[in-house]
């Protein structure tokens, strides 16, 4: 789909880059010539995945342990990445936490767990790296991983909806403010993309997964490579005039949910024929 050197010589920092969609993006970045730093709270996992990714792609992967909820640790992490690679060109804020629950059952600690990683962590990483880019006059790129319900809201994932809405607002606000420095910020709003771990927390039974699949006009879940390709384009120089945008990749789920009459997908051909006759007044 892309030339193999699309991201050549770029240094990309991906939070939550050792698992799920983060790992899939990292692998694609490496295939396209980038050098990548991956972060997580679990160092052993990071080191194992860094070796696997390097073996799979031949690219250079630098693992760094960090808790993005702690601004001092974020500063130390970025110091380590810059010391290793010399600079950072792209930040992908992918680290997240989420689970389904009736909101009234949540503890304050559960709420803080999601807000801390998704909203505060994204802000801390962006602010720390943005300050450095501005000081060094480096035209960096930030890509935030949002959600489709960040704009609409959604029950049963309220802390995530609140946090991701804040991330979207930050994306647009800083795109306007930091554009004068040549810094671009965009976000991707994924629909359902199956991943190990997070997917089982959000889709704990086959019945729930089937309910979600019915809402998607393309009648399938997303493929990780599709999202990884979109991310690769947005952080590349080819997307140099795109900033402050939120790109949805969800197989049409959002637009299906927005249409009042889209539930008529369930009407059979025979029922449509009968309705047509009634409208014509023949019955």
ZADO-1210 file (C-alpha; in nm, 4 decimals, padded with zeros to 6 digits):
<atoms>
<atom x="00.0000" y="00.0000" z="00.0000" code="UNK" pos="1"/>
<atom x="00.2868" y="00.2374" z="00.0834" code="UNK" pos="2"/>
<atom x="00.6467" y="00.2693" z="-00.0265" code="UNK" pos="3"/>
<atom x="00.8691" y="00.0849" z="00.2204" code="UNK" pos="4"/>
<atom x="01.0531" y="00.4058" z="00.3104" code="UNK" pos="5"/>
<atom x="00.7408" y="00.6098" z="00.3982" code="UNK" pos="6"/>
<atom x="00.8614" y="00.6598" z="00.7574" code="UNK" pos="7"/>
<atom x="01.2351" y="00.6197" z="00.7018" code="UNK" pos="8"/>
<atom x="01.4534" y="00.7875" z="00.9677" code="UNK" pos="9"/>
<atom x="01.1529" y="00.8940" z="01.1765" code="UNK" pos="10"/>
<atom x="01.1639" y="00.8221" z="01.5477" code="UNK" pos="11"/>
<atom x="00.8193" y="00.7359" z="01.6826" code="UNK" pos="12"/>
<atom x="00.7230" y="00.7028" z="02.0486" code="UNK" pos="13"/>
<atom x="00.4174" y="00.4828" z="02.1095" code="UNK" pos="14"/>
<atom x="00.2672" y="00.4610" z="02.4580" code="UNK" pos="15"/>
<atom x="00.1054" y="00.1246" z="02.5240" code="UNK" pos="16"/>
<atom x="00.3042" y="-00.0038" z="02.2272" code="UNK" pos="17"/>
<atom x="00.3594" y="-00.3591" z="02.3457" code="UNK" pos="18"/>
<atom x="00.0078" y="-00.4987" z="02.3084" code="UNK" pos="19"/>
<atom x="-00.3117" y="-00.4719" z="02.1037" code="UNK" pos="20"/>
<atom x="-00.3567" y="-00.1960" z="01.8508" code="UNK" pos="21"/>
<atom x="-00.0419" y="-00.0282" z="01.9800" code="UNK" pos="22"/>
<atom x="00.1697" y="-00.3274" z="01.8858" code="UNK" pos="23"/>
<atom x="00.0068" y="-00.3486" z="01.5441" code="UNK" pos="24"/>
<atom x="00.0878" y="00.0159" z="01.4741" code="UNK" pos="25"/>
<atom x="00.4440" y="-00.0298" z="01.5944" code="UNK" pos="26"/>
<atom x="00.4976" y="-00.3262" z="01.3632" code="UNK" pos="27"/>
<atom x="00.3699" y="-00.1285" z="01.0647" code="UNK" pos="28"/>
<atom x="00.5838" y="00.1756" z="01.1518" code="UNK" pos="29"/>
<atom x="00.8899" y="-00.0498" z="01.1634" code="UNK" pos="30"/>
<atom x="00.8024" y="-00.2096" z="00.8292" code="UNK" pos="31"/>
<atom x="00.7893" y="00.1391" z="00.6786" code="UNK" pos="32"/>
<atom x="01.1351" y="00.2365" z="00.8012" code="UNK" pos="33"/>
<atom x="01.0769" y="00.4067" z="01.1371" code="UNK" pos="34"/>
<atom x="01.2652" y="00.3577" z="01.4609" code="UNK" pos="35"/>
<atom x="01.0229" y="00.3073" z="01.7481" code="UNK" pos="36"/>
<atom x="01.0212" y="00.3432" z="02.1251" code="UNK" pos="37"/>
<atom x="00.7470" y="00.1534" z="02.3081" code="UNK" pos="38"/>
<atom x="00.6286" y="00.2141" z="02.6635" code="UNK" pos="39"/>
<atom x="00.4244" y="00.0354" z="02.9271" code="UNK" pos="40"/>
<atom x="00.4251" y="-00.0197" z="03.3009" code="UNK" pos="41"/>
<atom x="00.5369" y="-00.3814" z="03.2469" code="UNK" pos="42"/>
<atom x="00.9048" y="-00.3844" z="03.1523" code="UNK" pos="43"/>
<atom x="00.9358" y="-00.7612" z="03.1019" code="UNK" pos="44"/>
<atom x="00.6487" y="-00.7586" z="02.8526" code="UNK" pos="45"/>
<atom x="00.8007" y="-00.4610" z="02.6719" code="UNK" pos="46"/>
<atom x="01.1416" y="-00.6234" z="02.6409" code="UNK" pos="47"/>
<atom x="00.9922" y="-00.9466" z="02.5079" code="UNK" pos="48"/>
<atom x="00.7753" y="-00.7653" z="02.2545" code="UNK" pos="49"/>
<atom x="01.0601" y="-00.5366" z="02.1487" code="UNK" pos="50"/>
<atom x="01.2719" y="-00.8404" z="02.0607" code="UNK" pos="51"/>
<atom x="00.9833" y="-01.0084" z="01.8758" code="UNK" pos="52"/>
<atom x="00.9045" y="-00.6926" z="01.6779" code="UNK" pos="53"/>
<atom x="01.2690" y="-00.6436" z="01.5887" code="UNK" pos="54"/>
<atom x="01.2980" y="-01.0062" z="01.4759" code="UNK" pos="55"/>
<atom x="00.9775" y="-00.9777" z="01.2689" code="UNK" pos="56"/>
<atom x="01.0678" y="-00.6537" z="01.0906" code="UNK" pos="57"/>
<atom x="01.4422" y="-00.6010" z="01.1215" code="UNK" pos="58"/>
<atom x="01.3695" y="-00.2600" z="01.2732" code="UNK" pos="59"/>
<atom x="01.5006" y="-00.0990" z="01.5902" code="UNK" pos="60"/>
<atom x="01.2718" y="-00.1010" z="01.8950" code="UNK" pos="61"/>
<atom x="01.3591" y="00.0643" z="02.2263" code="UNK" pos="62"/>
<atom x="01.1489" y="-00.0418" z="02.5297" code="UNK" pos="63"/>
<atom x="01.1008" y="00.2040" z="02.8179" code="UNK" pos="64"/>
<atom x="00.9016" y="00.1416" z="03.1341" code="UNK" pos="65"/>
<atom x="00.6733" y="00.4266" z="03.2416" code="UNK" pos="66"/>
<atom x="00.3525" y="00.5017" z="03.4258" code="UNK" pos="67"/>
<atom x="00.2038" y="00.7833" z="03.2156" code="UNK" pos="68"/>
<atom x="-00.0057" y="00.8955" z="03.5140" code="UNK" pos="69"/>
<atom x="00.3111" y="01.0278" z="03.6794" code="UNK" pos="70"/>
<atom x="00.4484" y="01.3433" z="03.5084" code="UNK" pos="71"/>
<atom x="00.7963" y="01.2982" z="03.6578" code="UNK" pos="72"/>
<atom x="00.8165" y="00.9465" z="03.5147" code="UNK" pos="73"/>
<atom x="00.6941" y="01.0774" z="03.1786" code="UNK" pos="74"/>
<atom x="00.9786" y="01.3306" z="03.1779" code="UNK" pos="75"/>
<atom x="01.2311" y="01.0576" z="03.2609" code="UNK" pos="76"/>
<atom x="01.0894" y="00.8317" z="02.9877" code="UNK" pos="77"/>
<atom x="01.1195" y="01.1001" z="02.7204" code="UNK" pos="78"/>
<atom x="01.4726" y="01.1774" z="02.8422" code="UNK" pos="79"/>
<atom x="01.5599" y="00.8098" z="02.7944" code="UNK" pos="80"/>
<atom x="01.4141" y="00.7922" z="02.4424" code="UNK" pos="81"/>
<atom x="01.5894" y="01.1103" z="02.3324" code="UNK" pos="82"/>
<atom x="01.9148" y="00.9874" z="02.4831" code="UNK" pos="83"/>
<atom x="01.8823" y="00.6615" z="02.2886" code="UNK" pos="84"/>
<atom x="01.7663" y="00.7924" z="01.9503" code="UNK" pos="85"/>
<atom x="01.8790" y="01.1556" z="01.9695" code="UNK" pos="86"/>
<atom x="01.5337" y="01.2999" z="01.9064" code="UNK" pos="87"/>
<atom x="01.1629" y="01.2138" z="01.8735" code="UNK" pos="88"/>
<atom x="00.9597" y="01.3014" z="01.5636" code="UNK" pos="89"/>
<atom x="00.6209" y="01.1505" z="01.6429" code="UNK" pos="90"/>
<atom x="00.4209" y="01.0778" z="01.9582" code="UNK" pos="91"/>
<atom x="00.1386" y="00.8238" z="01.9424" code="UNK" pos="92"/>
<atom x="-00.0739" y="00.8415" z="02.2578" code="UNK" pos="93"/>
<atom x="-00.2208" y="00.4935" z="02.2640" code="UNK" pos="94"/>
<atom x="-00.2042" y="00.3911" z="02.6323" code="UNK" pos="95"/>
<atom x="-00.5556" y="00.3405" z="02.7662" code="UNK" pos="96"/>
<atom x="-00.7724" y="00.1704" z="03.0232" code="UNK" pos="97"/>
<atom x="-01.1383" y="00.0769" z="02.9852" code="UNK" pos="98"/>
<atom x="-01.4065" y="-00.1666" z="03.1011" code="UNK" pos="99"/>
<atom x="-01.7840" y="-00.1916" z="03.0842" code="UNK" pos="100"/>
<atom x="-01.9924" y="-00.1277" z="03.3935" code="UNK" pos="101"/>
<atom x="-02.3108" y="00.0478" z="03.5046" code="UNK" pos="102"/>
<atom x="-02.1766" y="00.3853" z="03.6113" code="UNK" pos="103"/>
<atom x="-02.3443" y="00.3786" z="03.9520" code="UNK" pos="104"/>
<atom x="-02.1404" y="00.0686" z="04.0390" code="UNK" pos="105"/>
<atom x="-01.8065" y="00.2424" z="03.9852" code="UNK" pos="106"/>
<atom x="-01.5774" y="00.3429" z="04.2682" code="UNK" pos="107"/>
<atom x="-01.3901" y="00.6722" z="04.2562" code="UNK" pos="108"/>
<atom x="-01.0720" y="00.4716" z="04.2252" code="UNK" pos="109"/>
<atom x="-01.2033" y="00.2978" z="03.9124" code="UNK" pos="110"/>
<atom x="-01.2896" y="00.6346" z="03.7582" code="UNK" pos="111"/>
<atom x="-00.9448" y="00.7740" z="03.8387" code="UNK" pos="112"/>
<atom x="-00.7763" y="00.4659" z="03.6916" code="UNK" pos="113"/>
<atom x="-00.9214" y="00.5434" z="03.3485" code="UNK" pos="114"/>
<atom x="-00.8943" y="00.9230" z="03.3632" code="UNK" pos="115"/>
<atom x="-00.5362" y="00.8999" z="03.4878" code="UNK" pos="116"/>
<atom x="-00.4108" y="00.6906" z="03.1973" code="UNK" pos="117"/>
<atom x="-00.6255" y="00.8193" z="02.9134" code="UNK" pos="118"/>
<atom x="-00.6641" y="01.1912" z="02.9839" code="UNK" pos="119"/>
<atom x="-00.3833" y="01.2872" z="03.2203" code="UNK" pos="120"/>
<atom x="-00.1301" y="01.0506" z="03.0629" code="UNK" pos="121"/>
<atom x="-00.2034" y="01.1778" z="02.7136" code="UNK" pos="122"/>
<atom x="-00.1781" y="01.5378" z="02.8307" code="UNK" pos="123"/>
<atom x="00.1455" y="01.4801" z="03.0233" code="UNK" pos="124"/>
<atom x="00.3207" y="01.3105" z="02.7301" code="UNK" pos="125"/>
<atom x="00.1993" y="01.5685" z="02.4800" code="UNK" pos="126"/>
<atom x="00.2888" y="01.8651" z="02.6995" code="UNK" pos="127"/>
<atom x="00.6381" y="01.7394" z="02.7862" code="UNK" pos="128"/>
<atom x="00.7306" y="01.6565" z="02.4282" code="UNK" pos="129"/>
<atom x="00.5566" y="01.9633" z="02.2866" code="UNK" pos="130"/>
<atom x="00.7616" y="02.1945" z="02.5079" code="UNK" pos="131"/>
<atom x="01.0807" y="02.0321" z="02.3805" code="UNK" pos="132"/>
<atom x="00.9743" y="02.0542" z="02.0171" code="UNK" pos="133"/>
<atom x="00.8893" y="02.4222" z="02.0526" code="UNK" pos="134"/>
<atom x="01.2196" y="02.4986" z="02.2244" code="UNK" pos="135"/>
<atom x="01.4177" y="02.3107" z="01.9565" code="UNK" pos="136"/>
<atom x="01.1966" y="02.4375" z="01.6697" code="UNK" pos="137"/>
<atom x="01.1231" y="02.0775" z="01.5760" code="UNK" pos="138"/>
<atom x="00.8089" y="02.0177" z="01.3716" code="UNK" pos="139"/>
<atom x="00.6685" y="01.7158" z="01.5495" code="UNK" pos="140"/>
<atom x="00.3504" y="01.5138" z="01.5076" code="UNK" pos="141"/>
<atom x="00.1075" y="01.3867" z="01.7718" code="UNK" pos="142"/>
<atom x="-00.1437" y="01.1138" z="01.6952" code="UNK" pos="143"/>
<atom x="-00.4003" y="01.0387" z="01.9654" code="UNK" pos="144"/>
<atom x="-00.6080" y="00.7223" z="01.9706" code="UNK" pos="145"/>
<atom x="-00.9614" y="00.8258" z="02.0648" code="UNK" pos="146"/>
<atom x="-01.2928" y="00.6386" z="02.0306" code="UNK" pos="147"/>
<atom x="-01.6069" y="00.6819" z="01.8252" code="UNK" pos="148"/>
<atom x="-01.8072" y="00.7608" z="02.1388" code="UNK" pos="149"/>
<atom x="-01.5729" y="01.0437" z="02.2384" code="UNK" pos="150"/>
<atom x="-01.7978" y="01.2750" z="02.0350" code="UNK" pos="151"/>
<atom x="-02.1368" y="01.1173" z="02.1022" code="UNK" pos="152"/>
<atom x="-02.0939" y="00.9867" z="02.4557" code="UNK" pos="153"/>
<atom x="-02.1879" y="00.6345" z="02.5602" code="UNK" pos="154"/>
<atom x="-02.3364" y="00.4629" z="02.8578" code="UNK" pos="155"/>
<atom x="-02.1523" y="00.1876" z="03.0450" code="UNK" pos="156"/>
<atom x="-01.8059" y="00.3245" z="02.9525" code="UNK" pos="157"/>
<atom x="-01.8534" y="00.6719" z="03.1003" code="UNK" pos="158"/>
<atom x="-01.5018" y="00.7277" z="03.2412" code="UNK" pos="159"/>
<atom x="-01.3551" y="00.6348" z="02.9032" code="UNK" pos="160"/>
<atom x="-01.6048" y="00.8557" z="02.7186" code="UNK" pos="161"/>
<atom x="-01.5183" y="01.1497" z="02.9437" code="UNK" pos="162"/>
<atom x="-01.1436" y="01.0948" z="02.9092" code="UNK" pos="163"/>
<atom x="-01.1451" y="01.0396" z="02.5341" code="UNK" pos="164"/>
<atom x="-01.3666" y="01.3458" z="02.4804" code="UNK" pos="165"/>
<atom x="-01.1012" y="01.5441" z="02.6642" code="UNK" pos="166"/>
<atom x="-00.8331" y="01.3957" z="02.4392" code="UNK" pos="167"/>
<atom x="-01.0285" y="01.5008" z="02.1302" code="UNK" pos="168"/>
<atom x="-01.0697" y="01.8536" z="02.2697" code="UNK" pos="169"/>
<atom x="-00.6966" y="01.8674" z="02.3418" code="UNK" pos="170"/>
<atom x="-00.6175" y="01.7461" z="01.9896" code="UNK" pos="171"/>
<atom x="-00.8199" y="02.0213" z="01.8275" code="UNK" pos="172"/>
<atom x="-00.7134" y="02.2924" z="02.0716" code="UNK" pos="173"/>
<atom x="-00.3407" y="02.2283" z="02.0394" code="UNK" pos="174"/>
<atom x="-00.3661" y="02.1887" z="01.6622" code="UNK" pos="175"/>
<atom x="-00.4906" y="02.5470" z="01.6580" code="UNK" pos="176"/>
<atom x="-00.2404" y="02.6755" z="01.9144" code="UNK" pos="177"/>
<atom x="00.0736" y="02.4901" z="01.8056" code="UNK" pos="178"/>
<atom x="00.0210" y="02.5069" z="01.4318" code="UNK" pos="179"/>
<atom x="00.2422" y="02.8146" z="01.4224" code="UNK" pos="180"/>
<atom x="00.5296" y="02.5960" z="01.5406" code="UNK" pos="181"/>
<atom x="00.4712" y="02.3426" z="01.2635" code="UNK" pos="182"/>
<atom x="00.3397" y="02.0843" z="01.5115" code="UNK" pos="183"/>
<atom x="00.0488" y="01.8718" z="01.3875" code="UNK" pos="184"/>
<atom x="-00.2047" y="01.6889" z="01.6051" code="UNK" pos="185"/>
<atom x="-00.4703" y="01.4468" z="01.4859" code="UNK" pos="186"/>
<atom x="-00.6746" y="01.1651" z="01.6352" code="UNK" pos="187"/>
<atom x="-00.8095" y="00.8324" z="01.5166" code="UNK" pos="188"/>
<atom x="-01.1489" y="00.7163" z="01.6449" code="UNK" pos="189"/>
<atom x="-01.1571" y="00.3364" z="01.6059" code="UNK" pos="190"/>
<atom x="-01.4704" y="00.1280" z="01.6139" code="UNK" pos="191"/>
<atom x="-01.4534" y="-00.2381" z="01.7198" code="UNK" pos="192"/>
<atom x="-01.1079" y="-00.3902" z="01.6646" code="UNK" pos="193"/>
<atom x="-01.0627" y="-00.7215" z="01.8504" code="UNK" pos="194"/>
<atom x="-00.7556" y="-00.7316" z="02.0746" code="UNK" pos="195"/>
<atom x="-00.6319" y="-00.9652" z="02.3429" code="UNK" pos="196"/>
<atom x="-00.7121" y="-00.8483" z="02.6943" code="UNK" pos="197"/>
<atom x="-00.9058" y="-00.5276" z="02.6332" code="UNK" pos="198"/>
<atom x="-01.1503" y="-00.6984" z="02.3971" code="UNK" pos="199"/>
<atom x="-01.2502" y="-00.9598" z="02.6544" code="UNK" pos="200"/>
<atom x="-01.3211" y="-00.6851" z="02.9094" code="UNK" pos="201"/>
<atom x="-01.5458" y="-00.5007" z="02.6653" code="UNK" pos="202"/>
<atom x="-01.6987" y="-00.8054" z="02.4916" code="UNK" pos="203"/>
<atom x="-01.7134" y="-01.0653" z="02.7715" code="UNK" pos="204"/>
<atom x="-01.9602" y="-01.2972" z="02.5954" code="UNK" pos="205"/>
<atom x="-02.0257" y="-01.4067" z="02.2332" code="UNK" pos="206"/>
<atom x="-02.3795" y="-01.2708" z="02.2665" code="UNK" pos="207"/>
<atom x="-02.2547" y="-00.9176" z="02.3400" code="UNK" pos="208"/>
<atom x="-02.0068" y="-00.9381" z="02.0531" code="UNK" pos="209"/>
<atom x="-02.2877" y="-01.0431" z="01.8182" code="UNK" pos="210"/>
<atom x="-02.4956" y="-00.7416" z="01.9251" code="UNK" pos="211"/>
<atom x="-02.2108" y="-00.5112" z="01.8285" code="UNK" pos="212"/>
<atom x="-02.1474" y="-00.6827" z="01.4951" code="UNK" pos="213"/>
<atom x="-02.5086" y="-00.6260" z="01.3911" code="UNK" pos="214"/>
<atom x="-02.4581" y="-00.2483" z="01.4217" code="UNK" pos="215"/>
<atom x="-02.1805" y="-00.2368" z="01.1632" code="UNK" pos="216"/>
<atom x="-02.2939" y="-00.1808" z="00.8025" code="UNK" pos="217"/>
<atom x="-01.9865" y="-00.3619" z="00.6662" code="UNK" pos="218"/>
<atom x="-02.0830" y="-00.6625" z="00.8836" code="UNK" pos="219"/>
<atom x="-01.7379" y="-00.7295" z="01.0250" code="UNK" pos="220"/>
<atom x="-01.4908" y="-00.6108" z="01.2853" code="UNK" pos="221"/>
<atom x="-01.1905" y="-00.4006" z="01.1973" code="UNK" pos="222"/>
<atom x="-00.8575" y="-00.5477" z="01.0928" code="UNK" pos="223"/>
<atom x="-00.5526" y="-00.4171" z="01.2783" code="UNK" pos="224"/>
<atom x="-00.3617" y="-00.3546" z="00.9559" code="UNK" pos="225"/>
<atom x="-00.6340" y="-00.1169" z="00.8398" code="UNK" pos="226"/>
<atom x="-00.5880" y="00.1020" z="01.1450" code="UNK" pos="227"/>
<atom x="-00.2083" y="00.0702" z="01.1325" code="UNK" pos="228"/>
<atom x="-00.2062" y="00.1898" z="00.7713" code="UNK" pos="229"/>
<atom x="-00.4236" y="00.4895" z="00.8597" code="UNK" pos="230"/>
<atom x="-00.1921" y="00.5767" z="01.1489" code="UNK" pos="231"/>
<atom x="00.1133" y="00.5427" z="00.9254" code="UNK" pos="232"/>
<atom x="-00.0286" y="00.7867" z="00.6742" code="UNK" pos="233"/>
<atom x="-00.1309" y="01.0427" z="00.9361" code="UNK" pos="234"/>
<atom x="00.2161" y="01.0548" z="01.0960" code="UNK" pos="235"/>
<atom x="00.3930" y="01.0662" z="00.7596" code="UNK" pos="236"/>
<atom x="00.5007" y="01.3763" z="00.5703" code="UNK" pos="237"/>
<atom x="00.2338" y="01.2931" z="00.3134" code="UNK" pos="238"/>
<atom x="-00.0306" y="01.4120" z="00.5616" code="UNK" pos="239"/>
<atom x="00.1514" y="01.7388" z="00.6227" code="UNK" pos="240"/>
<atom x="-00.1574" y="01.9565" z="00.5696" code="UNK" pos="241"/>
<atom x="-00.3852" y="01.7539" z="00.7987" code="UNK" pos="242"/>
<atom x="-00.4127" y="01.8771" z="01.1566" code="UNK" pos="243"/>
<atom x="-00.6861" y="01.9098" z="01.4187" code="UNK" pos="244"/>
<atom x="-00.8880" y="01.6290" z="01.2644" code="UNK" pos="245"/>
<atom x="-01.0486" y="01.3149" z="01.4077" code="UNK" pos="246"/>
<atom x="-01.0676" y="01.0320" z="01.1547" code="UNK" pos="247"/>
<atom x="-01.3251" y="00.7616" z="01.2237" code="UNK" pos="248"/>
<atom x="-01.2503" y="00.4030" z="01.1205" code="UNK" pos="249"/>
<atom x="-01.5446" y="00.1875" z="01.2254" code="UNK" pos="250"/>
<atom x="-01.7039" y="00.0185" z="00.9237" code="UNK" pos="251"/>
<atom x="-01.9896" y="00.2699" z="00.9279" code="UNK" pos="252"/>
<atom x="-02.1015" y="00.1974" z="01.2858" code="UNK" pos="253"/>
<atom x="-02.1235" y="00.5642" z="01.3845" code="UNK" pos="254"/>
<atom x="-02.3334" y="00.6749" z="01.0884" code="UNK" pos="255"/>
<atom x="-02.5589" y="00.3711" z="01.1280" code="UNK" pos="256"/>
<atom x="-02.6276" y="00.4633" z="01.4890" code="UNK" pos="257"/>
<atom x="-02.7003" y="00.8248" z="01.3975" code="UNK" pos="258"/>
<atom x="-02.9772" y="00.7430" z="01.1503" code="UNK" pos="259"/>
<atom x="-03.3237" y="00.7137" z="01.3037" code="UNK" pos="260"/>
<atom x="-03.4490" y="00.4690" z="01.0423" code="UNK" pos="261"/>
<atom x="-03.1392" y="00.2527" z="01.0048" code="UNK" pos="262"/>
<atom x="-03.3029" y="-00.0116" z="01.2253" code="UNK" pos="263"/>
<atom x="-03.5106" y="-00.0927" z="00.9172" code="UNK" pos="264"/>
<atom x="-03.2208" y="-00.3155" z="00.8121" code="UNK" pos="265"/>
<atom x="-03.4214" y="-00.5858" z="00.9887" code="UNK" pos="266"/>
<atom x="-03.7183" y="-00.5543" z="00.7489" code="UNK" pos="267"/>
<atom x="-03.7338" y="-00.8455" z="00.5034" code="UNK" pos="268"/>
<atom x="-03.7877" y="-00.8170" z="00.1274" code="UNK" pos="269"/>
<atom x="-04.1361" y="-00.9606" z="00.1664" code="UNK" pos="270"/>
<atom x="-04.2243" y="-00.7044" z="00.4324" code="UNK" pos="271"/>
<atom x="-04.0979" y="-00.4245" z="00.2080" code="UNK" pos="272"/>
<atom x="-04.3149" y="-00.5560" z="-00.0741" code="UNK" pos="273"/>
<atom x="-04.6175" y="-00.5583" z="00.1559" code="UNK" pos="274"/>
<atom x="-04.5429" y="-00.2090" z="00.2842" code="UNK" pos="275"/>
<atom x="-04.5034" y="-00.0868" z="-00.0723" code="UNK" pos="276"/>
<atom x="-04.8456" y="-00.2156" z="-00.1646" code="UNK" pos="277"/>
<atom x="-04.9997" y="-00.0494" z="00.1401" code="UNK" pos="278"/>
<atom x="-04.8394" y="00.2831" z="00.0552" code="UNK" pos="279"/>
<atom x="-04.9765" y="00.2594" z="-00.2966" code="UNK" pos="280"/>
<atom x="-05.3196" y="00.2040" z="-00.1505" code="UNK" pos="281"/>
<atom x="-05.3699" y="-00.1342" z="-00.3172" code="UNK" pos="282"/>
<atom x="-05.4526" y="-00.3077" z="00.0099" code="UNK" pos="283"/>
</atoms>
